[in-house]
Amino acid sequence: MQRLTDIICRFIIFSGALISGTVICLIFLVLVVSAFPFFLDNGLEVFFQPWDPVSGKYGIFPMLAGTLFISVPALLLALPFSLGFAVFACETGPTVLKKPSMAVIRVASAIPTVVYAFVGVFLLIPHIRSIAHSGSGYSVVAACLVLAVLISPTMIFFFHDSIQAVDGSIKAGADALGATRSEKILFLVLPAAGRGIFAGIFLGLGRAVGDTMISLMLAGNNVSVPGGVWDGARTLTAHIALVMAADYESPEFRSIFACGLALYLFTGMLSVLARVIHGRK
Amino acid sequence: MKRRLPLLVDVFSFIAFFVYTVVFAVVILYLIRRAGFPFTVESVFGSADPVRALLLREPVFDGLFPAISGTFLLVVISVGIAVPVGIGTGVWLSEYAKGALYHVMTLFLDILAGLPSIVIGLFGFSFILLCHRLFPGKGPGFSIIVSGASLSVLVLPYLARSTEAALQSLDNSVKTAALSLGASRMENIRYVLLPKASPSILSGILLSIARCAEDTAVIMLTGAVASAGVPSGVFQRFEALPFYIFYTSSQYTCPSELDRAFDASVILIFLSTVLFGVSLVLNKTVSDPATEGK
């Protein structure tokens, strides 16, 4: 009996590890195999071609551009505020507010993505429509703003932990030399937390690129390279979610695997970069 | 130059604090106001009799009950699959893995944790197509079981890394006491390490439940639909709260449908806040599922 349970436990542990490893390889393999016919028919230049099914072009460049135009500005908008918030919660904020401020971020991170997008549709889109004076309001700027809110908690947690981990002697040294609090934070604490901050930026960008619901519900899903912030755009993730209905053998349908592969490679690269920079053992 | 910005950081960090607090307060207050908190039994059961609906005697056509039960079953399936695999992987990482194998596995798990959920949904979707091609008419179709299995892949890295971190954080004397008394490695894991680490492992499981309940991208590619009723089997299509919110936002036909989507949002937020809260109490070191174990 003892031996039997022992064997069962051992089986669970090792098969668990084996299943995890297999599944991760399998995802990549399935994506490559599924995208292969698409690349065979259309060549690798699909990454730089426009989407124009009428003339037989199924390029995913507009989706790549859409993803970039929405996620990078969202990151640039969220970054200074997240950093500011983390500094507030670690250093500059009054002691009574430090803990409650992180509780705010905990609640914020518990709000589901689809709920952020849903609130965006009914709270933000009407305002954007009236500011833009034209169009439906579903635009790059709407998706950017909500996405910036979505990725902030992740980055704030990461920044907060990195700033907390900075050696106290650095801060004490700065105080002893008569540095102001701003100087201490800008020139000593933040550079010392630099690795963690960069890792947090990569994770934030990964979340922004990988988000589906916000770009799907707010960005308008036009299949063309956006010409301005009030234009609609379609991201790689939204493209995957939208092409569902098409015929399974059509190039329209197969293009979603190229999008999936692009997402896999990009987010995989970000995860590796975050790992290298953060110096994981 | 440096002298000119004595208060810059202070002022900016206060602004950042203010901005986020206002934004999140607006989101929550807006939802609660629109949902008309506390919302009534009608939003869940519609015109059906609540008791009869709960006993599955009477179908609910105009309430959230089918979506709630779909989400519940979905969480049970995905967590049921992910817990043994994830905890097994975590124990393996902490107690067995060595050298290059450890690095490869943690690298894999990091990549998996960073994958967009729609890519995992696409994987489940391709799996269904593949089954159809290999065994026409036999393989699983778009169903709650495929959605649950795909979601278990999504939460696998959190579970594995949080279990590993929980075991690693145990005191060295706890880790070695039973071994020095002659216990085998497996006995040590089963009777000492896992029970001691169980609060932190449980908190990882709670976060996984929240993640499974809120994810929309995976289930929309693998079987969630707008109307399916209470799931009658695991090979059926199903309704779920997040999918209901997504679908209603663009397809609502009457104001009461939209009101129900606001109720669904409040239910989801309430659920994940409670799960996050309990998880936090269980494990003081937990921060965010995205940074869990990093």
Boltz contact constraints between the chains, C-beta under 6 A:
constraints:
  - contact:
      token1: [A, 6]
      token2: [B, 186]
      max_distance: 6.0
  - contact:
      token1: [A, 9]
      token2: [B, 186]
      max_distance: 6.0
  - contact:
      token1: [A, 12]
      token2: [B, 84]
      max_distance: 6.0
  - contact:
      token1: [A, 12]
      token2: [B, 88]
      max_distance: 6.0
  - contact:
      token1: [A, 13]
      token2: [B, 88]
      max_distance: 6.0
  - contact:
      token1: [A, 13]
      token2: [B, 91]
      max_distance: 6.0
  - contact:
      token1: [A, 13]
      token2: [B, 92]
      max_distance: 6.0
  - contact:
      token1: [A, 16]
      token2: [B, 85]
      max_distance: 6.0
  - contact:
      token1: [A, 16]
      token2: [B, 88]
      max_distance: 6.0
  - contact:
      token1: [A, 16]
      token2: [B, 89]
      max_distance: 6.0
  - contact:
      token1: [A, 17]
      token2: [B, 89]
      max_distance: 6.0
  - contact:
      token1: [A, 17]
      token2: [B, 92]
      max_distance: 6.0
  - contact:
      token1: [A, 19]
      token2: [B, 85]
      max_distance: 6.0
  - contact:
      token1: [A, 20]
      token2: [B, 89]
      max_distance: 6.0
  - contact:
      token1: [A, 20]
      token2: [B, 156]
      max_distance: 6.0
  - contact:
      token1: [A, 23]
      token2: [B, 153]
      max_distance: 6.0
  - contact:
      token1: [A, 24]
      token2: [B, 108]
      max_distance: 6.0
  - contact:
      token1: [A, 24]
      token2: [B, 112]
      max_distance: 6.0
  - contact:
      token1: [A, 27]
      token2: [B, 123]
      max_distance: 6.0
  - contact:
      token1: [A, 30]
      token2: [B, 123]
      max_distance: 6.0
  - contact:
      token1: [A, 30]
      token2: [B, 126]
      max_distance: 6.0
  - contact:
      token1: [A, 34]
      token2: [B, 126]
      max_distance: 6.0
  - contact:
      token1: [A, 81]
      token2: [B, 16]
      max_distance: 6.0
  - contact:
      token1: [A, 81]
      token2: [B, 19]
      max_distance: 6.0
  - contact:
      token1: [A, 84]
      token2: [B, 12]
      max_distance: 6.0
  - contact:
      token1: [A, 84]
      token2: [B, 13]
      max_distance: 6.0
  - contact:
      token1: [A, 84]
      token2: [B, 16]
      max_distance: 6.0
  - contact:
      token1: [A, 85]
      token2: [B, 16]
      max_distance: 6.0
  - contact:
      token1: [A, 85]
      token2: [B, 17]
      max_distance: 6.0
  - contact:
      token1: [A, 85]
      token2: [B, 20]
      max_distance: 6.0
  - contact:
      token1: [A, 87]
      token2: [B, 13]
      max_distance: 6.0
  - contact:
      token1: [A, 88]
      token2: [B, 13]
      max_distance: 6.0
  - contact:
      token1: [A, 88]
      token2: [B, 17]
      max_distance: 6.0
  - contact:
      token1: [A, 92]
      token2: [B, 10]
      max_distance: 6.0
  - contact:
      token1: [A, 92]
      token2: [B, 13]
      max_distance: 6.0
  - contact:
      token1: [A, 101]
      token2: [B, 17]
      max_distance: 6.0
  - contact:
      token1: [A, 104]
      token2: [B, 21]
      max_distance: 6.0
  - contact:
      token1: [A, 107]
      token2: [B, 273]
      max_distance: 6.0
  - contact:
      token1: [A, 108]
      token2: [B, 24]
      max_distance: 6.0
  - contact:
      token1: [A, 109]
      token2: [B, 288]
      max_distance: 6.0
  - contact:
      token1: [A, 110]
      token2: [B, 272]
      max_distance: 6.0
  - contact:
      token1: [A, 110]
      token2: [B, 273]
      max_distance: 6.0
  - contact:
      token1: [A, 110]
      token2: [B, 276]
      max_distance: 6.0
  - contact:
      token1: [A, 111]
      token2: [B, 269]
      max_distance: 6.0
  - contact:
      token1: [A, 112]
      token2: [B, 214]
      max_distance: 6.0
  - contact:
      token1: [A, 112]
      token2: [B, 268]
      max_distance: 6.0
  - contact:
      token1: [A, 114]
      token2: [B, 216]
      max_distance: 6.0
  - contact:
      token1: [A, 114]
      token2: [B, 242]
      max_distance: 6.0
  - contact:
      token1: [A, 114]
      token2: [B, 245]
      max_distance: 6.0
  - contact:
      token1: [A, 114]
      token2: [B, 246]
      max_distance: 6.0
  - contact:
      token1: [A, 115]
      token2: [B, 265]
      max_distance: 6.0
  - contact:
      token1: [A, 118]
      token2: [B, 245]
      max_distance: 6.0
  - contact:
      token1: [A, 118]
      token2: [B, 249]
      max_distance: 6.0
  - contact:
      token1: [A, 118]
      token2: [B, 265]
      max_distance: 6.0
  - contact:
      token1: [A, 119]
      token2: [B, 27]
      max_distance: 6.0
  - contact:
      token1: [A, 121]
      token2: [B, 249]
      max_distance: 6.0
  - contact:
      token1: [A, 123]
      token2: [B, 30]
      max_distance: 6.0
  - contact:
      token1: [A, 149]
      token2: [B, 23]
      max_distance: 6.0
  - contact:
      token1: [A, 154]
      token2: [B, 288]
      max_distance: 6.0
  - contact:
      token1: [A, 154]
      token2: [B, 290]
      max_distance: 6.0
  - contact:
      token1: [A, 157]
      token2: [B, 287]
      max_distance: 6.0
  - contact:
      token1: [A, 157]
      token2: [B, 288]
      max_distance: 6.0
  - contact:
      token1: [A, 157]
      token2: [B, 291]
      max_distance: 6.0
  - contact:
      token1: [A, 158]
      token2: [B, 291]
      max_distance: 6.0
  - contact:
      token1: [A, 180]
      token2: [B, 6]
      max_distance: 6.0
  - contact:
      token1: [A, 182]
      token2: [B, 5]
      max_distance: 6.0
  - contact:
      token1: [A, 182]
      token2: [B, 6]
      max_distance: 6.0
  - contact:
      token1: [A, 182]
      token2: [B, 8]
      max_distance: 6.0
  - contact:
      token1: [A, 182]
      token2: [B, 9]
      max_distance: 6.0
  - contact:
      token1: [A, 183]
      token2: [B, 2]
      max_distance: 6.0
  - contact:
      token1: [A, 185]
      token2: [B, 9]
      max_distance: 6.0
  - contact:
      token1: [A, 206]
      token2: [B, 114]
      max_distance: 6.0
  - contact:
      token1: [A, 210]
      token2: [B, 116]
      max_distance: 6.0
  - contact:
      token1: [A, 212]
      token2: [B, 118]
      max_distance: 6.0
  - contact:
      token1: [A, 212]
      token2: [B, 217]
      max_distance: 6.0
  - contact:
      token1: [A, 213]
      token2: [B, 216]
      max_distance: 6.0
  - contact:
      token1: [A, 237]
      token2: [B, 116]
      max_distance: 6.0
  - contact:
      token1: [A, 237]
      token2: [B, 118]
      max_distance: 6.0
  - contact:
      token1: [A, 240]
      token2: [B, 118]
      max_distance: 6.0
  - contact:
      token1: [A, 240]
      token2: [B, 122]
      max_distance: 6.0
  - contact:
      token1: [A, 260]
      token2: [B, 119]
      max_distance: 6.0
  - contact:
      token1: [A, 260]
      token2: [B, 122]
      max_distance: 6.0
  - contact:
      token1: [A, 263]
      token2: [B, 116]
      max_distance: 6.0
  - contact:
      token1: [A, 263]
      token2: [B, 119]
      max_distance: 6.0
  - contact:
      token1: [A, 264]
      token2: [B, 119]
      max_distance: 6.0
  - contact:
      token1: [A, 267]
      token2: [B, 114]
      max_distance: 6.0
  - contact:
      token1: [A, 267]
      token2: [B, 115]
      max_distance: 6.0
  - contact:
      token1: [A, 268]
      token2: [B, 111]
      max_distance: 6.0
  - contact:
      token1: [A, 271]
      token2: [B, 110]
      max_distance: 6.0
  - contact:
      token1: [A, 271]
      token2: [B, 111]
      max_distance: 6.0
  - contact:
      token1: [A, 271]
      token2: [B, 114]
      max_distance: 6.0
  - contact:
      token1: [A, 275]
      token2: [B, 110]
      max_distance: 6.0
